[in-house]
Amino acid sequence: MASLIKHLRFLANTPKATIRILDGVLRTWLFRQNRLRNCQLALTFKCNHNCDICSSSLFLQNRQELTLKQWYSVVDQLKELGCVHFDLTGGEPTLNGLDFLKSLVSYINCHKDRIVSLATNATRIDQAWLKELKKAGLNSILFNLQALDADLHDDIVKDKGNLEKIISLIPLAKKEGLNVCINTCLGNYNIKEIEKLAEWCEKNNLFLLINLAAPTGNFLGKDVRIREFREEYYRMLKKYSMMRSDTTYNFRGPNLCPGGIEKIYITSYGEVIQCTFCQISFGNVLKQPLKDIYKIFCRHPLLKARYICKHSFSDEFRSKWVDPIIDSGDPPVPIDKHPNYRLFFP
């Protein structure tokens, strides 16, 4: 209950968004409709960091990125599907420039009825950016922080002084009225360090968003999943009221993966995938309506199954759906080129 009450801070200044969330819950439970809740918009895959843990490193290609006008069209289609939370990510989204971000944030939240967050490594952010983005309609900022030890964090992101920069920005973001989250990637390589970060977030009244690592991007070929630490992970989620994951709150209930049903990820080239860790393209928004792509997601039997996190804890999901594409080329792999396509879409 304490965790839920604190989570409502996301909605405290967005009553219209709360109404949309309740609408999504009612449609899901009363009418058995699939309803989109969250979308990650990867505005660019360019980045001024070279993190050891980057999940999207293989996305960077010599292709034309979506223009601001094209993102507007994507936003309109996402709203038609019920999307309430828009998460601006990358790469490093601030490389698109402040004016680009302000325009997109303002377009998304023009009626103050959506939740808009920005995930950033903080290298280009200052108080002026925070003030302008908040004014445009940004609700939350997610700082990518991997450890409290400066040497460890800065070594992971290859940027000496980055931890110090993030910590200096936290009170400034709070001063502007933004919800502040710490965004971290959890794998079997650092699970023993996460509790220290969780305790620090509790002490400083910061949300801690956990992303479970998978063998994609710079982890390609490495099994970094936390299957053997599953109970330890559950224990921490229960203990720390500021800790969150993608499975924490869903229209369909807690403790299940929202990927493909309640949450999708759109690359800077328009490819629509389940999440950054399962890099299979279900279609491209430049070639077909998003509502048609979403219907393909909703037909997939493994995406309907109730797993707390499929890519981390379901061997069936990985063996049938994810692992067959590891050596099949640069992601995202088109769905109709998947070796098991006919198994799921006869």
KENU-436004 format. One record per residue: residue number from 1; x, y, z of N, C-alpha, C in turn. Coordinates in steps of 0.02 Angstrom, whole numbers. Atoms other than C-alpha are relative to their C-alpha. Example, Ala and Ser with C-alpha at 12.3 -4.5 7.8 and 13.67 -1.06 7.14 Angstrom:
<pts>
(pt 1; (45; -59; 0); (615; -225; 390); (45; 60; 0))
(pt 2; (-42; -59; -3); (684; -53; 357); (-39; 55; 37))
</pts>
This chain:
<pts>
(pt 1; (41; -60; 0); (0; 0; 0); (43; 63; 0))
(pt 2; (-45; -58; -2); (143; 120; 42); (30; 13; -68))
(pt 3; (-29; -7; 67); (218; 85; -128); (-50; 32; -48))
(pt 4; (52; -27; 44); (53; 123; -216); (-11; 74; 14))
(pt 5; (11; -70; -18); (28; 285; -120); (56; 44; -27))
(pt 6; (-56; -39; 26); (202; 345; -168); (-2; 3; -76))
(pt 7; (5; 1; 73); (172; 292; -348); (-50; 52; -26))
(pt 8; (51; -48; 21); (22; 408; -354); (28; 71; -7))
(pt 9; (-33; -64; 11); (145; 553; -349); (7; 15; -74))
(pt 10; (-4; -9; 72); (162; 525; -535); (-63; 33; -27))
(pt 11; (65; -23; 24); (-21; 571; -550); (-26; 61; 36))
(pt 12; (25; -53; -43); (-35; 708; -420); (-18; 64; -38))
(pt 13; (13; -61; 38); (-25; 851; -545); (-28; -13; -69))
(pt 14; (29; 18; 65); (-106; 758; -690); (-67; -36; 10))
(pt 15; (64; 34; -13); (-287; 721; -639); (-33; -27; -63))
(pt 16; (29; 25; 62); (-339; 703; -821); (33; -66; -21))
(pt 17; (-34; 62; 15); (-207; 568; -843); (-26; -57; 44))
(pt 18; (28; 49; -46); (-278; 479; -691); (-66; -28; -28))
(pt 19; (63; 21; 30); (-447; 474; -777); (13; -48; -58))
(pt 20; (-17; 44; 56); (-367; 397; -931); (25; -68; 23))
(pt 21; (-24; 64; -28); (-281; 265; -825); (-59; -41; 25))
(pt 22; (59; 36; -24); (-446; 220; -742); (-41; -27; -59))
(pt 23; (34; 22; 60); (-524; 209; -915); (33; -63; -28))
(pt 24; (-36; 59; 24); (-388; 86; -967); (-12; -61; 42))
(pt 25; (13; 56; -45); (-415; -21; -813); (-70; -28; -11))
(pt 26; (69; 22; 10); (-604; -27; -840); (-8; -36; -67))
(pt 27; (5; 33; 65); (-587; -70; -1024); (32; -69; 2))
(pt 28; (-35; 64; -5); (-464; -208; -979); (-40; -52; 38))
(pt 29; (33; 48; -44); (-565; -288; -839); (-74; -11; -18))
(pt 30; (71; 8; 14); (-746; -255; -889); (-14; -23; -71))
(pt 31; (13; 14; 70); (-735; -266; -1078); (52; -45; -33))
(pt 32; (-53; 45; 24); (-581; -378; -1095); (34; 27; -63))
(pt 33; (-34; -31; 56); (-501; -256; -1215); (75; 6; 15))
(pt 34; (-70; -17; -8); (-315; -241; -1244); (7; 75; -7))
(pt 35; (-6; -73; -2); (-265; -63; -1203); (72; 19; 11))
(pt 36; (-69; -22; -7); (-96; 19; -1228); (5; 51; 56))
(pt 37; (-10; -45; -58); (-30; 107; -1072); (63; 43; -8))
(pt 38; (-65; -33; 0); (151; 154; -1107); (35; -11; -67))
(pt 39; (-42; 8; 59); (264; 185; -1256); (67; 36; 11))
(pt 40; (-66; -30; 0); (450; 216; -1261); (15; 25; -71))
(pt 41; (-16; -30; 65); (496; 335; -1403); (76; 10; -1))
(pt 42; (-72; -7; 6); (679; 312; -1450); (14; 53; -53))
(pt 43; (-4; -57; 45); (708; 483; -1526); (63; -2; -43))
(pt 44; (-62; 9; 38); (886; 442; -1582); (40; -56; 33))
(pt 45; (-45; 49; -29); (1014; 305; -1559); (71; 26; 3))
(pt 46; (-65; -33; -11); (1159; 426; -1563); (7; 11; 76))
(pt 47; (-12; -8; -72); (1240; 442; -1392); (70; 25; 12))
(pt 48; (-66; -24; -19); (1384; 533; -1310); (30; -41; 56))
(pt 49; (-30; 50; -45); (1412; 386; -1193); (10; -65; -40))
(pt 50; (-11; 65; 30); (1474; 212; -1236); (-4; -53; 55))
(pt 51; (9; 41; -60); (1401; 111; -1093); (12; -74; -13))
(pt 52; (-9; 72; 5); (1455; -68; -1063); (-66; -37; 0))
(pt 53; (64; 35; -10); (1273; -110; -1025); (-52; 21; -52))
(pt 54; (49; -26; 48); (1191; -25; -1176); (-39; -56; -35))
(pt 55; (42; 51; 32); (1044; -129; -1240); (-17; 18; -72))
(pt 56; (21; -22; 66); (1017; -26; -1397); (57; 16; -48))
(pt 57; (-58; -17; 40); (1193; -14; -1467); (-4; -25; -72))
(pt 58; (5; 29; 67); (1151; -125; -1617); (-53; 35; -43))
(pt 59; (52; -36; 38); (1006; -11; -1667); (30; 55; -44))
(pt 60; (-28; -57; 36); (1120; 128; -1727); (20; -20; -71))
(pt 61; (-10; 16; 71); (1114; 120; -1917); (1; 64; -41))
(pt 62; (-2; -57; 46); (1142; 236; -2063); (-67; 7; -35))
(pt 63; (68; -7; 26); (957; 271; -2085); (-28; 68; 21))
(pt 64; (33; -64; -16); (846; 426; -2084); (-43; -8; 62))
(pt 65; (42; 2; -60); (772; 459; -1913); (-65; 37; -11))
(pt 66; (65; -33; 6); (592; 512; -1891); (7; 75; 13))
(pt 67; (1; -72; -10); (563; 698; -1907); (-49; 16; 56))
(pt 68; (47; -22; -52); (469; 798; -1776); (-72; -8; -23))
(pt 69; (68; 7; 27); (316; 801; -1889); (-22; -73; -1))
(pt 70; (17; 72; 0); (322; 612; -1907); (-12; -25; 71))
(pt 71; (13; 19; -70); (334; 593; -1718); (-68; 24; 22))
(pt 72; (67; -24; -16); (178; 700; -1704); (-53; -50; -23))
(pt 73; (48; 49; 26); (86; 574; -1813); (0; -63; 43))
(pt 74; (-5; 58; -43); (151; 431; -1706); (-36; 12; 66))
(pt 75; (33; -18; -63); (91; 520; -1548); (-75; -3; -7))
(pt 76; (72; 1; 12); (-83; 543; -1622); (-26; -72; -2))
(pt 77; (21; 70; 5); (-93; 357; -1661); (5; -36; 67))
(pt 78; (-6; 30; -66); (-31; 308; -1489); (-57; 21; 46))
(pt 79; (56; -24; -42); (-164; 416; -1407); (-65; -37; -19))
(pt 80; (60; 37; 21); (-298; 327; -1510); (-1; -70; 31))
(pt 81; (-4; 66; -31); (-236; 163; -1435); (-3; 3; 76))
(pt 82; (9; -7; -72); (-254; 234; -1259); (63; 16; 38))
(pt 83; (-64; -10; -35); (-71; 271; -1220); (-4; 60; 47))
(pt 84; (1; -52; -51); (-55; 372; -1060); (70; 26; 15))
(pt 85; (-69; -18; -19); (133; 370; -1025); (45; -3; -61))
(pt 86; (-48; -5; 55); (257; 429; -1157); (70; 10; 30))
(pt 87; (-67; -2; -28); (439; 393; -1112); (49; 16; -57))
(pt 88; (-46; -22; 52); (566; 489; -1218); (70; -26; 17))
(pt 89; (-62; 35; -15); (726; 388; -1232); (44; -2; -62))
(pt 90; (-46; 5; 56); (868; 340; -1349); (40; -64; 5))
(pt 91; (-47; -54; 4); (1019; 334; -1367); (-7; 53; 54))
(pt 92; (6; -57; -45); (1030; 503; -1285); (-46; 52; -32))
(pt 93; (50; -43; 32); (871; 602; -1326); (16; 74; 1))
(pt 94; (-15; -72; -2); (944; 770; -1275); (43; 22; -59))
(pt 95; (-40; -17; 59); (1057; 761; -1429); (-44; 28; -56))
(pt 96; (46; -29; 49); (901; 808; -1529); (-9; 75; 11))
(pt 97; (5; -71; -14); (909; 979; -1447); (-59; 18; 43))
(pt 98; (52; -22; -46); (804; 1074; -1322); (-64; 19; -37))
(pt 99; (60; -21; 37); (685; 1149; -1451); (-40; -59; -25))
(pt 100; (32; 61; 24); (648; 977; -1525); (-39; -32; 58))
(pt 101; (32; 32; -57); (610; 905; -1353); (-59; 40; 26))
(pt 102; (55; -43; -23); (504; 1053; -1298); (-60; -7; -46))
(pt 103; (55; 5; 48); (400; 1042; -1456); (-36; -67; 6))
(pt 104; (31; 66; -5); (371; 855; -1438); (-36; -8; 66))
(pt 105; (32; 4; -66); (333; 863; -1252); (-65; 40; 0))
(pt 106; (60; -43; 2); (211; 1006; -1280); (-55; -31; -42))
(pt 107; (51; 31; 43); (124; 912; -1421); (-32; -60; 35))
(pt 108; (27; 59; -35); (106; 754; -1316); (-48; 21; 55))
(pt 109; (37; -18; -60); (42; 842; -1162); (-37; 66; -7))
(pt 110; (33; -64; 13); (-52; 986; -1243); (-63; 10; 41))
(pt 111; (61; -5; -40); (-209; 946; -1142); (11; -18; 73))
(pt 112; (-18; 18; -69); (-116; 902; -981); (-34; -64; 23))
(pt 113; (35; 62; -15); (-190; 728; -990); (44; -61; -12))
(pt 114; (-47; 56; 10); (-33; 622; -1018); (58; 8; 49))
(pt 115; (-61; 0; -39); (123; 576; -921); (58; -4; -49))
(pt 116; (-58; -2; 45); (285; 621; -1011); (63; -2; 42))
(pt 117; (-63; 6; -36); (455; 566; -948); (58; 2; -49))
(pt 118; (-61; -4; 41); (632; 591; -1013); (55; -40; 35))
(pt 119; (-57; 39; -26); (772; 463; -988); (64; 28; -29))
(pt 120; (-60; -35; 24); (943; 545; -998); (61; -17; 41))
(pt 121; (-62; 9; -37); (1125; 525; -953); (23; 64; 34))
(pt 122; (-9; -64; -35); (1119; 707; -893); (57; 43; -25))
(pt 123; (-59; -38; 22); (1270; 767; -991); (-17; 69; -27))
(pt 124; (17; -65; 30); (1177; 909; -1078); (-52; 38; 41))
(pt 125; (54; -30; -40); (1049; 948; -943); (28; 51; 49))
(pt 126; (-14; -48; -53); (1056; 1102; -834); (-67; 27; 25))
(pt 127; (62; -24; -29); (928; 1201; -733); (-44; 34; -53))
(pt 128; (40; -33; 53); (874; 1301; -887); (-38; -52; -40))
(pt 129; (34; 54; 35); (834; 1139; -979); (-58; -27; 42))
(pt 130; (51; 27; -44); (738; 1073; -830); (-61; 47; 4))
(pt 131; (54; -49; -5); (636; 1233; -816); (-41; 2; -64))
(pt 132; (34; -4; 64); (595; 1239; -1002); (-40; -64; -14))
(pt 133; (34; 63; 13); (548; 1055; -1013); (-61; -8; 46))
(pt 134; (57; 2; -46); (438; 1066; -858); (-56; 46; -26))
(pt 135; (49; -47; 27); (351; 1217; -933); (-36; -28; -61))
(pt 136; (30; 30; 60); (322; 1120; -1094); (-48; -57; 16))
(pt 137; (46; 53; -19); (234; 981; -998); (33; -64; 23))
(pt 138; (-35; 59; -25); (369; 858; -941); (-21; -13; 73))
(pt 139; (20; 18; -68); (314; 764; -784); (57; -29; 41))
(pt 140; (-51; 37; -37); (464; 657; -740); (65; -2; -39))
(pt 141; (-66; 8; 31); (650; 643; -774); (34; -61; 30))
(pt 142; (-32; 62; -20); (745; 479; -767); (75; 7; -14))
(pt 143; (-72; -4; 8); (932; 492; -736); (29; -71; -2))
(pt 144; (-30; 66; 8); (1031; 341; -797); (61; -6; 47))
(pt 145; (-52; 7; -51); (1134; 291; -645); (7; -74; 18))
(pt 146; (-10; 72; -6); (1212; 119; -625); (31; -22; 66))
(pt 147; (-30; 17; -65); (1301; 126; -457); (14; 64; 39))
(pt 148; (-16; -57; -42); (1333; 241; -310); (74; 13; 4))
(pt 149; (-72; -8; 2); (1519; 212; -323); (19; 37; -64))
(pt 150; (-15; -43; 58); (1582; 351; -437); (46; -34; -50))
(pt 151; (-46; 33; 46); (1726; 250; -508); (-35; -54; -40))
(pt 152; (35; 54; 34); (1611; 104; -550); (-49; 28; -51))
(pt 153; (49; -28; 46); (1471; 208; -626); (34; 34; -59))
(pt 154; (-33; -38; 53); (1587; 323; -723); (37; -46; -49))
(pt 155; (-35; 49; 43); (1684; 173; -789); (-50; -35; -46))
(pt 156; (51; 33; 41); (1523; 89; -850); (-21; 44; -58))
(pt 157; (25; -46; 51); (1468; 244; -946); (56; 35; -38))
(pt 158; (-59; -29; 33); (1645; 297; -995); (-2; 76; 2))
(pt 159; (6; -73; -6); (1620; 474; -928); (17; 20; 72))
(pt 160; (-22; -18; -68); (1721; 531; -777); (-37; 63; 23))
(pt 161; (37; -56; -27); (1617; 647; -668); (-75; -3; -12))
(pt 162; (71; 4; 17); (1448; 588; -732); (-44; -10; 62))
(pt 163; (39; 11; -61); (1388; 525; -562); (-8; 66; 38))
(pt 164; (3; -65; -35); (1431; 693; -483); (-49; 47; -34))
(pt 165; (45; -44; 37); (1336; 784; -621); (-73; -19; 14))
(pt 166; (68; 22; -12); (1180; 678; -595); (-23; 20; 70))
(pt 167; (18; -17; -69); (1180; 702; -406); (-12; 74; 8))
(pt 168; (10; -73; -5); (1197; 890; -429); (-65; 23; -31))
(pt 169; (61; -20; 35); (1045; 894; -543); (-64; -21; 38))
(pt 170; (59; 26; -34); (927; 798; -428); (-38; 54; 38))
(pt 171; (38; -53; -36); (883; 945; -311); (-27; 53; -48))
(pt 172; (24; -50; 48); (867; 1061; -461); (-63; -25; -35))
(pt 173; (59; 29; 32); (743; 943; -546); (-59; 0; 48))
(pt 174; (53; -2; -50); (643; 929; -385); (-26; 71; 9))
(pt 175; (19; -70; -8); (643; 1118; -369); (-48; 22; -55))
(pt 176; (43; -18; 56); (561; 1131; -540); (-66; -39; 1))
(pt 177; (62; 37; -6); (424; 1010; -484); (-3; -64; -40))
(pt 178; (-2; 62; 38); (481; 858; -583); (6; -60; 47))
(pt 179; (-13; 62; -34); (467; 681; -519); (69; -24; -23))
(pt 180; (-68; 22; 16); (645; 615; -511); (6; -75; 10))
(pt 181; (-10; 72; -3); (685; 434; -549); (73; -16; -16))
(pt 182; (-65; 28; 17); (847; 337; -552); (-12; -61; -43))
(pt 183; (11; 52; 51); (853; 224; -704); (62; -45; 0))
(pt 184; (-59; 44; -3); (966; 71; -685); (-15; -67; -32))
(pt 185; (6; 65; 33); (998; -94; -773); (26; -54; 47))
(pt 186; (-17; 52; -49); (999; -248; -661); (14; -66; -34))
(pt 187; (-18; 66; 25); (1089; -409; -705); (36; -39; 53))
(pt 188; (-35; 41; -50); (1180; -551; -619); (69; 28; 16))
(pt 189; (-65; -30; -11); (1337; -444; -629); (-1; 54; 54))
(pt 190; (1; -55; -48); (1276; -308; -510); (-56; -4; 52))
(pt 191; (58; 4; -44); (1128; -373; -410); (20; 12; 73))
(pt 192; (-21; -11; -69); (1230; -366; -249); (10; 74; 16))
(pt 193; (-9; -72; -10); (1253; -178; -275); (-67; 38; 2))
(pt 194; (63; -35; 9); (1070; -137; -308); (-32; 20; 66))
(pt 195; (31; -16; -64); (1016; -142; -127); (27; 65; 29))
(pt 196; (-29; -64; -22); (1136; 0; -86); (-33; 58; -36))
(pt 197; (32; -52; 40); (1059; 101; -226); (-72; 9; 23))
(pt 198; (70; -3; -22); (883; 58; -166); (-5; 37; 67))
(pt 199; (0; -34; -65); (923; 115; 12); (13; 74; -8))
(pt 200; (-15; -70; 13); (996; 278; -54); (-61; 36; -29))
(pt 201; (60; -30; 30); (840; 310; -159); (-55; 9; 52))
(pt 202; (50; -6; -53); (727; 276; -9); (16; 61; 43))
(pt 203; (-22; -55; -43); (828; 398; 96); (-11; 68; -32))
(pt 204; (4; -64; 35); (822; 534; -38); (-66; 9; -37))
(pt 205; (67; -7; 28); (641; 505; -90); (1; 2; -77))
(pt 206; (-7; 6; 73); (686; 452; -268); (-28; -66; -22))
(pt 207; (22; 63; 29); (600; 322; -374); (60; -35; -31))
(pt 208; (-52; 41; 31); (715; 180; -428); (-33; -46; -51))
(pt 209; (30; 40; 53); (665; 106; -596); (50; -54; -22))
(pt 210; (-44; 56; 16); (739; -67; -624); (-17; -27; -70))
(pt 211; (6; 32; 65); (768; -131; -801); (42; -64; 2))
(pt 212; (-35; 63; -5); (813; -315; -806); (42; -13; -64))
(pt 213; (-46; 8; 56); (965; -348; -916); (-15; -63; -41))
(pt 214; (9; 57; 45); (959; -465; -1066); (59; -2; -48))
(pt 215; (-58; 6; 45); (1089; -532; -1189); (-13; 33; -68))
(pt 216; (9; -39; 62); (1060; -394; -1318); (49; 59; 2))
(pt 217; (-44; -58; 2); (1159; -242; -1373); (72; -18; 19))
(pt 218; (-69; 15; -22); (1329; -238; -1286); (5; -62; 43))
(pt 219; (1; 63; -36); (1275; -391; -1187); (-12; -60; -46))
(pt 220; (14; 53; 48); (1252; -493; -1346); (46; -60; 13))
(pt 221; (-38; 61; -12); (1306; -673; -1314); (16; -14; 72))
(pt 222; (-13; 10; -71); (1315; -651; -1125); (-65; -10; 37))
(pt 223; (61; 11; -39); (1184; -726; -1011); (5; 38; 66))
(pt 224; (-3; -44; -60); (1163; -585; -885); (-64; -2; 39))
(pt 225; (65; 3; -33); (988; -635; -831); (7; -20; 74))
(pt 226; (-3; 10; -73); (946; -650; -645); (-45; -58; 22))
(pt 227; (45; 55; -17); (851; -815; -647); (15; -29; 69))
(pt 228; (-18; 30; -65); (949; -882; -497); (-11; 49; 58))
(pt 229; (12; -50; -52); (914; -719; -403); (-72; 23; 1))
(pt 230; (70; -21; 7); (728; -714; -437); (-31; 18; 67))
(pt 231; (30; -13; -65); (675; -726; -255); (31; 62; 33))
(pt 232; (-33; -59; -26); (804; -595; -206); (-28; 63; -32))
(pt 233; (30; -56; 36); (732; -479; -338); (-70; 15; 27))
(pt 234; (67; -8; -29); (554; -508; -274); (4; 32; 69))
(pt 235; (-7; -26; -68); (613; -474; -97); (13; 75; 0))
(pt 236; (-17; -71; 2); (687; -305; -143); (-59; 41; -25))
(pt 237; (60; -37; 24); (532; -253; -242); (-50; 10; 56))
(pt 238; (48; -4; -55); (427; -290; -89); (26; 45; 56))
(pt 239; (-29; -37; -56); (546; -210; 36); (4; 75; -12))
(pt 240; (-14; -70; 13); (583; -45; -50); (-59; 32; -37))
(pt 241; (62; -29; 27); (429; 62; -80); (13; 47; -59))
(pt 242; (-16; -45; 56); (521; 175; -204); (25; -38; -61))
(pt 243; (-25; 40; 56); (578; 31; -315); (-57; -18; -47))
(pt 244; (50; 14; 52); (484; 5; -478); (31; -42; -55))
(pt 245; (-21; 34; 61); (493; -106; -631); (-59; 4; -49))
(pt 246; (54; 0; 49); (391; -125; -790); (-59; -43; 22))
(pt 247; (52; 46; -20); (292; -260; -702); (-39; 24; 61))
(pt 248; (30; -20; -63); (241; -158; -550); (-74; 17; -6))
(pt 249; (70; -21; 8); (80; -76; -610); (-21; -7; -73))
(pt 250; (27; 10; 67); (-19; -135; -761); (-76; 3; 3))
(pt 251; (73; 3; 4); (-199; -120; -817); (-25; -69; 19))
(pt 252; (21; 69; -11); (-209; -310; -808); (20; -28; 67))
(pt 253; (-20; 23; -66); (-135; -320; -634); (76; -2; 6))
(pt 254; (-72; 0; -13); (38; -333; -554); (34; -64; -21))
(pt 255; (-43; 59; 9); (181; -453; -585); (-11; -35; -66))
(pt 256; (0; 29; 67); (169; -478; -772); (35; 48; -47))
(pt 257; (-35; -41; 49); (265; -417; -922); (-51; 37; -43))
(pt 258; (47; -38; 41); (175; -276; -1014); (19; 1; -74))
(pt 259; (-27; -8; 67); (280; -293; -1172); (-45; -26; -56))
(pt 260; (40; 18; 58); (180; -293; -1334); (-74; 8; 10))
(pt 261; (71; -7; -14); (11; -278; -1248); (-15; 67; 32))
(pt 262; (10; -64; -33); (19; -131; -1128); (57; 49; -12))
(pt 263; (-59; -43; 11); (190; -64; -1177); (35; -20; -64))
(pt 264; (-39; 13; 60); (282; -48; -1342); (58; 50; -5))
(pt 265; (-60; -41; 9); (444; 30; -1403); (5; 16; -75))
(pt 266; (-5; -21; 70); (463; 131; -1564); (69; 30; -11))
(pt 267; (-68; -23; 13); (636; 156; -1636); (-1; 66; -39))
(pt 268; (-5; -64; 35); (698; 318; -1713); (-9; -7; -75))
(pt 269; (13; 13; 71); (672; 235; -1884); (-72; -22; -12))
(pt 270; (70; 18; 7); (490; 192; -1850); (-17; -73; 12))
(pt 271; (13; 71; -14); (511; 7; -1809); (-35; -6; 67))
(pt 272; (38; 10; -61); (388; -54; -1677); (18; -68; 29))
(pt 273; (-21; 62; -31); (455; -184; -1557); (-32; -7; 69))
(pt 274; (30; 13; -65); (400; -263; -1394); (34; 39; 56))
(pt 275; (-39; -39; -48); (538; -187; -1288); (72; 2; -26))
(pt 276; (-68; -8; 24); (720; -137; -1306); (40; -64; 3))
(pt 277; (-37; 62; -8); (775; -312; -1255); (-22; -55; -49))
(pt 278; (26; 51; 47); (668; -412; -1379); (-7; 34; -68))
(pt 279; (-7; -44; 58); (722; -336; -1543); (-26; -32; -64))
(pt 280; (34; 27; 59); (596; -404; -1667); (-51; 53; -22))
(pt 281; (45; -52; 25); (504; -279; -1777); (-67; -29; -21))
(pt 282; (67; 22; 19); (316; -305; -1787); (-29; 44; -55))
(pt 283; (22; -44; 54); (303; -168; -1918); (33; 68; 6))
(pt 284; (-30; -66; 1); (353; 9; -1962); (-55; 52; -9))
(pt 285; (53; -50; 2); (244; 162; -1931); (2; 42; -63))
(pt 286; (-4; -37; 64); (304; 238; -2094); (-33; -39; -57))
(pt 287; (27; 43; 52); (229; 92; -2190); (-70; -25; 13))
(pt 288; (67; 24; -16); (71; 43; -2097); (-25; 33; 63))
(pt 289; (28; -31; -60); (-48; 111; -1965); (21; -36; 64))
(pt 290; (-21; 29; -63); (6; 83; -1786); (-53; -47; 28))
(pt 291; (53; 43; -26); (-163; 8; -1742); (3; -70; -31))
(pt 292; (-6; 65; 32); (-132; -132; -1868); (60; -38; 27))
(pt 293; (-59; 32; -30); (41; -167; -1796); (-18; -26; 70))
(pt 294; (19; 19; -68); (-33; -172; -1621); (-43; -63; 0))
(pt 295; (41; 61; 5); (-159; -304; -1676); (43; -62; -8))
(pt 296; (-45; 57; 7); (-14; -416; -1726); (30; -19; 68))
(pt 297; (-24; 14; -68); (59; -399; -1551); (-52; -40; 39))
(pt 298; (53; 29; -41); (-107; -445; -1474); (-17; -72; -20))
(pt 299; (12; 69; 23); (-116; -606; -1578); (52; -49; 25))
(pt 300; (-56; 44; -17); (49; -674; -1514); (-13; -36; 66))
(pt 301; (18; 36; -62); (16; -814; -1386); (50; 9; 57))
(pt 302; (-49; -8; -54); (180; -791; -1291); (-2; 69; 32))
(pt 303; (5; -66; -29); (148; -606; -1266); (-58; 6; 48))
(pt 304; (57; -1; -44); (-16; -643; -1180); (14; -35; 67))
(pt 305; (-14; 40; -60); (63; -761; -1053); (22; 44; 58))
(pt 306; (-14; -41; -60); (83; -697; -875); (69; -19; 29))
(pt 307; (-66; 6; -29); (269; -686; -838); (19; 68; 30))
(pt 308; (-20; -64; -28); (343; -555; -723); (48; 36; -47))
(pt 309; (-43; -29; 52); (477; -526; -856); (21; -58; -45))
(pt 310; (-10; 58; 44); (481; -643; -1005); (73; -12; -18))
(pt 311; (-67; 10; 24); (656; -611; -1066); (48; -21; 56))
(pt 312; (-43; 20; -56); (728; -638; -892); (-18; -68; 29))
(pt 313; (22; 58; -39); (623; -780; -821); (-34; -55; -40))
(pt 314; (34; 52; 39); (540; -875; -963); (47; -30; -52))
(pt 315; (-43; 33; 48); (653; -1000; -1049); (-39; -17; -64))
(pt 316; (41; 15; 59); (508; -1045; -1166); (-2; 61; -47))
(pt 317; (3; -60; 40); (493; -865; -1224); (66; 13; -36))
(pt 318; (-65; -14; 31); (679; -845; -1255); (17; -53; -53))
(pt 319; (-20; 52; 46); (705; -1014; -1338); (-40; 0; -65))
(pt 320; (42; 1; 59); (558; -997; -1457); (-2; 66; -38))
(pt 321; (14; -65; 30); (554; -811; -1489); (62; 45; -6))
(pt 322; (-56; -48; -1); (713; -715; -1441); (65; -31; -26))
(pt 323; (-64; 29; 17); (862; -832; -1455); (9; -16; -75))
(pt 324; (-10; 16; 71); (829; -886; -1637); (23; 58; -43))
(pt 325; (-20; -57; 42); (866; -709; -1698); (68; 28; 19))
(pt 326; (-63; -29; -25); (1028; -680; -1603); (52; 6; -56))
(pt 327; (-51; 0; 53); (1136; -725; -1755); (-29; 13; -69))
(pt 328; (34; -7; 65); (1012; -679; -1891); (10; 68; -33))
(pt 329; (-13; -64; 32); (1074; -502; -1925); (-11; 58; 48))
(pt 330; (9; -59; -41); (1064; -324; -1861); (-74; 10; 17))
(pt 331; (69; -12; -20); (907; -288; -1761); (-23; 68; -23))
(pt 332; (51; 50; -16); (767; -258; -1769); (-15; -46; -60))
(pt 333; (15; 50; 51); (731; -418; -1865); (-74; 3; -17))
(pt 334; (72; -1; 17); (566; -408; -1963); (-35; -63; 22))
(pt 335; (36; 57; -29); (436; -520; -1886); (-10; -57; -51))
(pt 336; (12; 53; 50); (400; -612; -2050); (64; -36; -22))
(pt 337; (-63; 33; 14); (585; -657; -2063); (23; -44; 59))
(pt 338; (-17; 40; -59); (585; -740; -1893); (-6; -75; -16))
(pt 339; (2; 72; 15); (626; -927; -1902); (-64; -35; 23))
(pt 340; (61; 32; -27); (471; -969; -1797); (-63; 39; -16))
(pt 341; (58; -42; 16); (353; -846; -1881); (-64; -41; -9))
(pt 342; (60; 41; 14); (233; -980; -1943); (-24; -39; 61))
(pt 343; (21; 34; -61); (232; -1061; -1772); (-50; 44; 38))
(pt 344; (41; -45; -38); (151; -907; -1698); (-55; 34; -43))
(pt 345; (49; -33; 44); (60; -836; -1851); (-12; -45; -61))
(pt 346; (11; 48; 55); (3; -985; -1956); (-46; 29; -54))
</pts>
